[in-house]
């Protein structure tokens, strides 16, 4: 099948690679000529392990091509994926201007039946609005062309996007006609995953409800971590015991310094904004968001209690991206932590394998190390913010002679507390009692 993917961001590029790997001819389109040129050369605009090599192979064998020519691709493709961004507006609502612009262009250019697949994360009810936009454009051209608008949300984990795209645990398809269902079955005929066919509005809601529930698990265990510290329980053991219950499961029960990235914060804000517009209070989600917003402040209070006034204290920040195996710093807890440390006049040295160039644009004045050990030099405290394996594998026996004070705050409970204490460190985790 000839498939157009409109938008070459994280979701669009990953989707394009996966569809091309399945044997389809994929045309990835973007209005940014510079980005298209780089993608043609096999250079990803983001870091995601494993994709860049596949990208080069697929572009060289012709299964995947990148272009700025939308009209040409619409003519030759039977399925059009919309994968443009939907960033947050000031009020938390999703910005649909890019999606609406693409819809208008499709309506102004299509000349025969098309299956239009919404892959961008959009608020519940967006499919109906986009359908109207396309119909209005066709009416303006005095054309009556049938088309199907399908909601096919993505469920990608950054850092594991390639695996998730090739081996999804489920495929959700919201469509309204038998013809559209037949086309989507053909598109995913090689997929071994369960496929759920539903309505577009239900598919949109499934995406938001899924992310909201996962964020709820994270904030729940983080709130339990605060409580555990107060009463002397160990949240790691509590989470382990909870996760053994098949009704709960262990996933997303790792206490830490809160969730970040391009999905959870944005989707929770959009869902809360939509609920407010409809006068429906989502009290649980409001609490989820509040816990996440204050988790880094709670974490830094522990640092202040140990160090006293932070002014002039040298703090090593290990890990800047919101999670390992990505260069994404959007809504990363590290940014909140650095902002609060700078407000307290602390001296920061930071290290991250992939995120430093992005963070330098926000905080150009702080120090950046070329390796983890360099970041620890004369540090009064070490804060582990992102659990990159390179950071966990530091030679901590050597590092104790580099730091000024052997004090480690593990914001991800990623290190072995007893091992660190045996080496001579004071180790402070999240929701775990100090020995």
Steps between C-alpha positions, in 0.01 A plus 500: 500500500607859438480691828558867579611603849453873551734629769851369570531549871546219749173321424506566126853378440458193719169415331657546157786265582267233639263513201791487255642199686164330448551530124291806425621790286509792740525869412582710807410867451603813686491868412842549664742459209805493729358213706405311183852540362650357820258208503586423137862476614397258774534746788230485767383831656481318836677216678338157498721196505469270197294726275777691322659188349162375378423843362813492285427149375137574414578824318774330299277212388215733406234387748518833682542846354481850643357799320338840535259432212164433667281522188701241309485256792127544555438410137698176512410377851182327615566547873604832652634508856487827693790507748561869566551642847230610742690705760337647808354849502527728802175367646605138462288436191655319205598729212321356197616764253747265326244221475237739363746640247576150371128421481437811291783409265372146458151628425635748247716242320330158507324388184382149590410282798761500776538344841625776732652369821540724804816388681563828680376507857190719488221586747186292506267613221775628269430246226152643449643853475767394251241320290301824476808695395571256216134502392501881496808504278342253260179704492702811423635311195149383409608138541328204662776253576456233765769441760539332836654669801650250743640540849801271546683625813861418569617339824874551470747511787788733428820301509310189389302651213635268233415189698156635590425584139606159373351306793204700632303345784182619331385691194200727546311607189205735517307496173143521371480295179566144386723630221723682746516195724601285203778744405638508854492121527703486182740761633563302820467150354849403619446625854476233769332738745137511604303751294208684655258660257291771659363846428735796441392673821558184705845456344590857591381444856692172529824685430440767764357261758798266459757771560294645784488163674876442465570849634266422789704192592818710502355777717337246731825321576681834536244613756540167678876563498451823693282316751746209528783736593291649778406168660824312425376261232690422179300593189713271283387199700144631513492538121648152456226350712230698325630404157472130578123545491396423140224759528761772560822388330852636559515741205515872581534438874859625522512792743708795384492868425198501271409446138598725210538482124280594211198284586388472861520868606348622173226239488401546865480878447293458184261256668455729800442798269241308298327386819489859624344615173230238551454584872613152608741501796769233469608510863732200487690636200530841664666328795724298266620821339553675834710215642715501188547876505618495863709181498824675408441763770454222754818332376702820527380555856696186587808657340451822698457308825831324441704795372338796664498821292577409138669827407851427378457124533620297202236257378564228242194423285525161332239455228307776326257328263160404640594131465793293367552411132365829366621857454160642594508760779140614466348533849806321639523506882863609461388839372284562808783387725759724332264796504445463875871446568590814304238696692689392814834608346642148484787417263401230251707260295288277277551194285276303264593272208246656260323801648772757573485691173127559547539608864785738414251708302295548818777521759816615318669624817528174693794261460474190283732202540631277223454186711330399827814502715588851387157615616571367850815706555481680838123448518332565833214277387426271207145488361409207276215632291492263201605137532721469193701176523822697448419696816407193705825333390720776642799367694357622831802368689720742305240774502501530880849653472376753242197645676530753778231326705395135446129583485281346231132577443356233274188643337426170327588243771726352236810425708547236768473687830696248707787489247523880494500517880769230522714714269468788743222709348198643669231375266156662486236344281132575440269351760774279644623523861865589562693240697 
